[in-house]
């Protein structure tokens, strides 16, 4: 697949602190290793460059907190990456200064995703977040001053201690900043973490409210003129955004089953029926690439049926029709008819050429409906 992959993910794991609910591959501090890590990323990029197209559709720097990386190293990395039509950098609000916003803009970043999570100070404390509500607002203002016109905000709901009024206020505060894109995620705390030990009973109570929270999020955000284009993601409608399509091009690649390359510790790649996850161990990663070798990886071969099932499950998260050409064998057509009668699925065309879409009611039920559709 020489030169065919058009989507690149780069993992920058460094954070100022670790949030209690987080289960991503992160490393606290380690400023002395930022340069060595960027060296390793660029070495890994050279080893895999033949896989990538000369110009990419999307580049996504995630973490961790990419903007916690030493600015000179972040700048060096951004200048060395292949050009992309959409270049996104995740940021924690407290890291966004006027200087950082200008650096990102000058380095070709087109989109910034800010981890707001909440605007309620007591809930931010529960989440171990360093940024307060004013930090989020300041970060948005700094990015606007640097001429960014594609900003995404992340919110979390189902936080221990959160009330329906808290959620509504968070949505109001987020919408008041007029982001081009909004991601609203249900809190998922990994079992066995200190977070679940500390908040187990309240997390169980919140789980019972998740469905009503989800419906309220969709109602409020779509009512403000945003398109509910994926289960947890919303973007401003084209008529409100200068006719631009403000869906995340990088995440659309995942949901549409496109191949992508991941660089860095813990990063995942899916290419030509193979999926591999790079070691999460920083030392092993640095050592291998310093020696000119690929880092240790766990490789999984994906059988055709697994790839087809994933295509159905992920594709039905979107509000666009899923063409079943090439994946029809993964669909239980009797289940399609049953779910059609229940008003959960729309179908157009014959089985081998059909297009499937979840109805709004089906989208609220989400994974339960798509699981039933699989053969």
C-alpha positions as CSV (number, residue, x, y, z in Angstrom):
1,X,0.0,0.0,0.0
2,X,2.8,2.4,-0.9
3,X,1.7,6.0,-0.5
4,X,-2.0,5.3,0.0
5,X,-2.7,6.1,3.6
6,X,-4.1,9.6,4.1
7,X,-4.7,9.9,7.8
8,X,-2.0,10.2,10.5
9,X,-2.3,10.2,14.3
10,X,0.6,11.3,16.5
11,X,0.5,10.6,20.2
12,X,2.2,13.1,22.5
13,X,1.8,11.6,26.0
14,X,3.1,14.3,28.3
15,X,0.8,15.9,30.8
16,X,1.2,18.3,33.8
17,X,-0.8,15.8,35.9
18,X,-2.9,12.7,35.5
19,X,-6.7,13.0,35.7
20,X,-8.3,10.3,37.9
21,X,-10.7,9.1,35.2
22,X,-8.1,8.9,32.4
23,X,-7.0,5.6,31.0
24,X,-5.0,7.0,28.0
25,X,-1.3,6.4,27.7
26,X,0.1,9.4,29.5
27,X,3.4,10.4,31.1
28,X,3.5,13.1,33.8
29,X,6.1,15.8,33.4
30,X,9.4,14.5,32.0
31,X,10.3,17.8,30.3
32,X,13.8,16.5,30.0
33,X,12.6,13.7,27.6
34,X,10.4,15.8,25.3
35,X,13.3,16.3,22.8
36,X,14.2,12.6,22.8
37,X,10.5,11.7,22.3
38,X,10.1,14.1,19.3
39,X,13.4,12.6,17.9
40,X,11.8,9.2,18.2
41,X,8.6,10.2,16.6
42,X,10.4,11.7,13.6
43,X,12.5,8.5,13.3
44,X,9.3,6.4,13.4
45,X,7.8,8.7,10.7
46,X,10.8,8.1,8.4
47,X,10.5,4.3,8.9
48,X,6.8,4.4,7.8
49,X,6.8,7.4,5.4
50,X,6.4,5.1,2.3
51,X,3.0,4.2,3.7
52,X,1.7,7.8,3.6
53,X,0.5,9.8,0.7
54,X,2.5,12.9,-0.1
55,X,-0.4,15.1,1.2
56,X,-2.7,13.9,3.8
57,X,-6.4,14.4,4.4
58,X,-5.9,14.7,8.2
59,X,-3.2,14.9,10.8
60,X,-4.3,14.7,14.5
61,X,-2.0,15.3,17.4
62,X,-3.5,13.8,20.5
63,X,-2.4,12.8,24.0
64,X,-1.8,13.3,26.8
65,X,-1.6,17.0,26.4
66,X,0.1,17.9,23.1
67,X,0.4,21.5,24.1
68,X,2.2,20.6,27.3
69,X,5.1,19.5,25.1
70,X,8.0,22.0,25.1
71,X,7.0,24.6,22.6
72,X,10.3,24.4,20.6
73,X,9.8,20.6,20.3
74,X,6.2,20.9,19.3
75,X,7.2,23.4,16.7
76,X,9.9,21.1,15.4
77,X,7.5,18.2,15.2
78,X,4.7,20.2,13.4
79,X,7.2,21.5,10.8
80,X,8.4,18.0,10.0
81,X,5.0,16.3,9.6
82,X,3.5,15.8,6.1
83,X,1.1,18.5,5.1
84,X,-2.6,17.9,5.7
85,X,-5.9,19.4,4.6
86,X,-7.0,19.3,8.3
87,X,-4.4,19.5,11.1
88,X,-5.8,19.2,14.6
89,X,-4.0,19.6,17.9
90,X,-5.6,18.7,21.2
91,X,-5.0,21.2,24.0
92,X,-5.8,21.7,27.7
93,X,-7.0,25.2,28.2
94,X,-4.4,26.2,30.8
95,X,-1.6,25.6,28.2
96,X,-3.1,28.0,25.6
97,X,-1.3,31.3,25.7
98,X,-1.2,34.0,23.0
99,X,2.3,32.7,22.1
100,X,1.2,29.1,21.8
101,X,-1.8,30.0,19.8
102,X,0.4,32.0,17.3
103,X,2.9,29.1,17.2
104,X,0.2,26.6,16.3
105,X,-1.2,28.9,13.6
106,X,2.3,29.6,12.1
107,X,3.0,25.8,12.0
108,X,-0.1,25.1,9.8
109,X,-2.5,23.8,12.4
110,X,-6.0,24.4,11.2
111,X,-8.1,23.1,14.1
112,X,-7.7,23.0,17.9
113,X,-9.7,20.7,20.2
114,X,-10.0,22.1,23.7
115,X,-10.6,19.8,26.7
116,X,-13.1,21.9,28.6
117,X,-14.9,18.9,30.2
118,X,-17.1,21.2,32.4
119,X,-17.5,24.8,33.4
120,X,-18.5,24.0,37.0
121,X,-15.5,24.4,39.4
122,X,-16.7,21.7,41.8
123,X,-17.0,19.2,38.9
124,X,-13.6,20.1,37.5
125,X,-12.2,19.4,41.0
126,X,-13.8,15.9,40.9
127,X,-12.2,15.3,37.5
128,X,-8.7,16.5,38.8
129,X,-8.7,19.1,36.0
130,X,-6.2,22.0,36.4
131,X,-8.1,24.5,34.2
132,X,-11.0,26.5,35.5
133,X,-13.9,28.0,33.5
134,X,-12.1,31.2,32.9
135,X,-9.1,29.3,31.5
136,X,-11.4,27.8,28.9
137,X,-12.8,31.1,27.9
138,X,-9.3,32.7,27.7
139,X,-8.0,29.8,25.6
140,X,-10.8,30.3,23.1
141,X,-10.2,34.1,23.0
142,X,-6.4,33.5,22.4
143,X,-7.2,31.1,19.6
144,X,-9.7,33.6,18.0
145,X,-7.1,36.3,18.2
146,X,-4.7,34.0,16.4
147,X,-7.3,33.7,13.6
148,X,-8.4,30.2,14.3
149,X,-11.8,29.6,12.8
150,X,-12.2,25.9,13.7
151,X,-12.3,25.3,17.4
152,X,-13.8,22.2,19.1
153,X,-14.8,21.9,22.7
154,X,-15.0,18.6,24.7
155,X,-17.6,18.3,27.4
156,X,-18.2,15.3,29.8
157,X,-21.5,14.4,31.4
158,X,-22.3,11.9,34.1
159,X,-19.6,13.3,36.4
160,X,-20.0,12.4,40.1
161,X,-22.1,15.1,41.8
162,X,-23.4,16.5,38.5
163,X,-27.1,17.5,38.4
164,X,-29.3,18.0,35.3
165,X,-29.0,21.8,36.0
166,X,-25.2,21.5,36.0
167,X,-25.3,19.8,32.6
168,X,-27.6,22.4,31.2
169,X,-25.4,25.2,32.5
170,X,-22.3,23.5,31.0
171,X,-24.1,23.4,27.6
172,X,-25.1,27.0,27.9
173,X,-21.5,28.1,28.7
174,X,-20.0,26.0,25.9
175,X,-22.6,27.3,23.3
176,X,-22.0,30.9,24.4
177,X,-18.4,30.5,23.1
178,X,-19.7,29.6,19.6
179,X,-17.3,26.7,18.9
180,X,-17.4,25.3,15.4
181,X,-17.5,21.8,16.8
182,X,-18.7,20.3,20.1
183,X,-18.0,16.8,21.5
184,X,-20.1,15.6,24.4
185,X,-18.9,12.4,26.0
186,X,-20.4,10.1,28.6
187,X,-17.9,9.7,31.5
188,X,-16.3,6.3,31.3
189,X,-14.2,5.5,34.4
190,X,-12.1,2.4,34.1
191,X,-12.9,-0.2,36.7
192,X,-10.2,-0.6,39.4
193,X,-8.9,3.0,39.1
194,X,-8.7,5.3,42.1
195,X,-11.5,7.3,40.5
196,X,-14.0,4.4,40.6
197,X,-12.9,3.5,44.2
198,X,-13.5,7.1,45.3
199,X,-16.8,7.6,43.4
200,X,-18.2,4.2,42.8
201,X,-21.6,4.7,44.4
202,X,-22.2,8.1,42.7
203,X,-21.0,6.7,39.3
204,X,-23.6,3.9,39.6
205,X,-26.3,6.6,40.3
206,X,-25.2,8.7,37.4
207,X,-25.3,5.6,35.1
208,X,-29.0,5.5,35.6
209,X,-29.4,9.1,34.4
210,X,-27.1,8.7,31.3
211,X,-30.0,8.2,28.8
212,X,-31.8,11.3,29.9
213,X,-28.6,13.3,29.9
214,X,-27.8,12.1,26.4
215,X,-31.2,13.1,25.1
216,X,-30.9,16.5,26.7
217,X,-27.5,17.1,25.2
218,X,-28.8,16.3,21.7
219,X,-31.9,18.5,22.2
220,X,-30.0,21.5,23.4
221,X,-27.1,21.4,20.9
222,X,-29.2,20.7,17.8
223,X,-31.6,23.4,19.0
224,X,-28.7,25.8,18.9
225,X,-28.2,25.0,15.2
226,X,-25.6,22.2,15.3
227,X,-25.6,19.1,13.3
228,X,-25.7,15.8,15.3
229,X,-23.4,14.1,12.8
230,X,-22.0,11.3,15.0
231,X,-23.2,9.8,18.3
232,X,-21.2,12.2,20.5
233,X,-20.2,14.9,18.0
234,X,-21.8,18.0,16.7
235,X,-20.7,20.7,14.3
236,X,-22.2,24.0,13.1
237,X,-24.5,23.7,10.1
238,X,-23.0,24.8,6.8
239,X,-25.4,27.7,6.5
240,X,-24.0,29.0,9.9
241,X,-20.4,28.3,9.0
242,X,-19.8,29.9,5.6
243,X,-20.8,26.7,3.8
244,X,-17.8,24.8,5.3
245,X,-18.1,21.2,6.4
246,X,-17.0,21.3,10.0
247,X,-17.1,17.6,10.8
248,X,-13.8,16.2,12.1
249,X,-12.2,14.8,9.0
250,X,-9.8,12.7,11.0
251,X,-12.5,11.1,13.1
252,X,-14.7,10.6,10.0
253,X,-11.9,8.4,8.7
254,X,-12.1,6.1,11.7
255,X,-15.9,5.9,11.4
256,X,-15.8,5.2,7.7
257,X,-13.2,2.5,8.0
258,X,-10.3,4.2,6.3
259,X,-6.7,3.1,6.9
260,X,-4.7,5.3,9.2
261,X,-1.2,5.3,10.7
262,X,-0.4,6.0,14.3
263,X,2.9,7.2,15.7
264,X,4.1,7.3,19.3
265,X,3.6,5.2,22.4
266,X,0.3,3.4,22.7
267,X,-0.7,4.6,19.2
268,X,-2.9,2.3,17.0
269,X,-2.6,1.8,13.2
270,X,-5.0,-0.1,10.9
271,X,-3.6,-0.8,7.5
272,X,-4.6,-3.4,4.9
273,X,-6.3,-5.7,7.2
274,X,-3.7,-5.5,10.0
275,X,-4.0,-3.5,13.2
276,X,-1.1,-2.9,15.5
277,X,-0.6,-1.1,18.8
278,X,2.8,0.4,19.7
279,X,4.2,-0.3,23.1
280,X,3.0,2.0,25.8
281,X,6.4,1.9,27.5
282,X,8.3,5.2,26.9
283,X,11.8,3.6,27.6
284,X,11.3,0.7,25.2
285,X,10.0,3.1,22.5
286,X,12.9,5.5,22.8
287,X,15.5,2.8,22.9
288,X,14.2,1.0,19.8
289,X,14.0,4.1,17.6
290,X,17.4,5.4,18.8
291,X,18.8,2.1,17.5
292,X,17.0,2.6,14.1
293,X,14.5,-0.1,14.8
294,X,10.7,-0.1,14.8
295,X,9.3,0.0,18.4
296,X,7.7,-3.1,19.9
297,X,4.2,-3.7,18.7
298,X,1.2,-6.0,19.2
299,X,0.0,-7.0,15.8
300,X,-3.5,-8.3,15.1
301,X,-4.7,-9.6,11.7
302,X,-8.3,-8.7,11.1
303,X,-10.3,-11.3,9.3
304,X,-12.7,-10.1,6.6
305,X,-15.8,-10.6,8.7
306,X,-14.3,-8.6,11.6
307,X,-13.5,-5.8,9.2
308,X,-17.0,-5.9,7.8
309,X,-18.6,-5.9,11.2
310,X,-16.5,-3.0,12.3
311,X,-17.5,-1.1,9.2
312,X,-21.2,-1.6,10.1
313,X,-20.8,-0.7,13.8
314,X,-18.8,2.4,13.2
315,X,-20.6,3.6,10.1
316,X,-24.0,3.5,11.8
317,X,-22.7,6.0,14.4
318,X,-23.0,8.6,11.6
319,X,-26.1,10.5,10.4
320,X,-25.2,9.6,6.8
321,X,-26.5,6.5,5.1
322,X,-24.2,3.4,5.3
323,X,-23.9,1.7,1.9
324,X,-23.7,-2.0,2.6
325,X,-22.0,-2.9,-0.7
326,X,-19.1,-5.1,0.3
327,X,-20.4,-5.7,3.9
328,X,-23.9,-7.1,3.3
329,X,-22.9,-10.5,4.7
330,X,-22.2,-8.9,8.1
331,X,-25.8,-7.7,8.3
332,X,-28.7,-9.7,9.8
333,X,-31.4,-8.8,7.3
334,X,-34.2,-10.3,9.4
335,X,-33.1,-8.0,12.2
336,X,-33.1,-5.1,9.8
337,X,-36.8,-5.8,9.0
338,X,-37.7,-6.2,12.7
339,X,-35.9,-2.9,13.6
340,X,-37.6,-1.1,10.7
341,X,-41.0,-2.1,12.1
342,X,-39.9,-0.7,15.5
343,X,-38.9,2.6,13.9
344,X,-35.2,2.3,14.8
345,X,-33.7,1.8,11.3
346,X,-34.3,3.2,7.8
347,X,-33.5,1.1,4.8
348,X,-33.3,2.0,1.1
349,X,-32.7,-0.5,-1.7
350,X,-32.2,-4.3,-2.0
351,X,-30.0,-6.2,0.4
352,X,-26.8,-6.1,-1.7
353,X,-27.1,-2.4,-2.6
354,X,-29.0,-1.1,0.4
355,X,-28.3,1.9,2.5
356,X,-29.0,1.8,6.2
357,X,-29.4,4.7,8.7
358,X,-30.5,4.7,12.3
359,X,-33.5,6.8,13.0
360,X,-33.2,9.5,15.7
361,X,-34.8,7.0,18.1
362,X,-32.4,4.3,17.0
363,X,-29.5,6.7,17.5
364,X,-30.5,7.4,21.1
365,X,-30.4,3.6,21.7
366,X,-27.1,3.4,19.8
367,X,-24.9,0.4,20.4
368,X,-27.8,-1.9,21.4
369,X,-29.4,-1.4,18.0
370,X,-26.2,-1.8,15.9
371,X,-25.3,-5.0,17.8
372,X,-28.6,-6.5,16.9
373,X,-28.0,-5.7,13.2
374,X,-24.9,-7.8,13.0
375,X,-25.2,-11.3,11.5
